[in-house]
Amino acid sequence: AQAERMVEALLFAAAEPLSAADLARRLPADVDVGQAIADLRARYAGRGVELACVADRWSLRTAPDLAHLMSEERADPRRLSKAALET
């Protein structure tokens, strides 16, 4: 359970997807990364967030069937006019 928590924390905080080797380098030597990933995949199955693997790199992502909900969460930054910037 502790190994699963550590892998989860690393994936949550990572700026980009991590490989199993990346995870292993950051974890204690006795942690079975493969088992921790398998446990996390099972835990997140059917949830709003899932553990996804793309090109042998792991990341936490929004479940594909809920992606449409995220479209309203993105705010396009409003550019100020040249006059507004000068003010």
Phi and psi in degrees as a GROMACS rama.xvg file:
@    title "Ramachandran Plot"
@    xaxis  label "Phi"
@    yaxis  label "Psi"
@TYPE xy
-67.5058  -40.8431  GLN-2
-62.2978  -41.7918  ALA-3
-60.8001  -42.973  GLU-4
-63.2084  -41.6605  ARG-5
-65.6608  -44.6913  MET-6
-63.422  -42.4811  VAL-7
-59.5409  -44.4258  GLU-8
-63.6528  -42.3686  ALA-9
-63.6027  -44.4131  LEU-10
-67.3306  -36.8864  LEU-11
-65.4869  -40.1199  PHE-12
-88.482  -12.6504  ALA-13
-69.096  139.072  ALA-14
-76.1836  -20.9591  ALA-15
-144.138  162.975  GLU-16
-58.3871  148.645  PRO-17
-116.202  141.105  LEU-18
-81.522  167.551  SER-19
-61.5712  -35.4475  ALA-20
-66.1439  -40.4063  ALA-21
-60.5513  -44.3952  ASP-22
-63.8327  -44.5869  LEU-23
-61.0248  -36.9661  ALA-24
-64.5784  -28.8028  ARG-25
-93.5786  -9.83032  ARG-26
-107.278  160.041  LEU-27
-57.8705  151.884  PRO-28
-60.9505  -27.4428  ALA-29
-84.4586  1.84447  ASP-30
-82.6153  129.407  VAL-31
-88.3535  96.6824  ASP-32
-61.9297  -43.2725  VAL-33
-58.5292  -43.1424  GLY-34
-68.3616  -40.4507  GLN-35
-62.667  -41.0701  ALA-36
-64.8089  -43.6767  ILE-37
-60.8558  -41.5075  ALA-38
-64.843  -41.6266  ASP-39
-65.348  -41.465  LEU-40
-59.4877  -42.2144  ARG-41
-66.2967  -40.326  ALA-42
-65.3516  -39.3134  ARG-43
-87.6765  -4.98986  TYR-44
-58.3902  127.297  ALA-45
80.1007  5.1382  GLY-46
-94.6721  177.271  ARG-47
-74.0739  -20.2966  GLY-48
-120.188  139.243  VAL-49
-129.921  159.276  GLU-50
-92.9076  114.52  LEU-51
-114.599  146.69  ALA-52
-118.678  121.618  CYS-53
-130.348  123.321  VAL-54
54.1665  45.3492  ALA-55
61.1418  26.5772  ASP-56
-127.958  138.973  ARG-57
-104.949  143.947  TRP-58
-155.631  158.449  SER-59
-91.2697  128.826  LEU-60
-136.936  158.803  ARG-61
-65.3152  138.897  THR-62
-58.3753  136.936  ALA-63
-56.0409  -34.9272  PRO-64
-73.6307  -8.50766  ASP-65
-110.302  2.73778  LEU-66
-58.7235  -31.6594  ALA-67
-62.3428  -24.409  HIS-68
-70.4423  -24.581  LEU-69
-79.299  -14.9326  MET-70
-62.712  -31.3006  SER-71
-81.0092  -16.2554  GLU-72
-80.0968  -17.9458  GLU-73
-85.4468  125.913  ARG-74
-109.542  123.845  ALA-75
-77.462  127.316  ASP-76
-64.1038  134.687  PRO-77
-87.1138  125.424  ARG-78
-82.4468  136.188  ARG-79
-84.0977  146.104  LEU-80
-69.9132  164.883  SER-81
-59.319  -39.4282  LYS-82
-65.0297  -40.8939  ALA-83
-66.4174  -37.3304  ALA-84
-64.6376  -35.5988  LEU-85
-72.3727  -23.5283  GLU-86
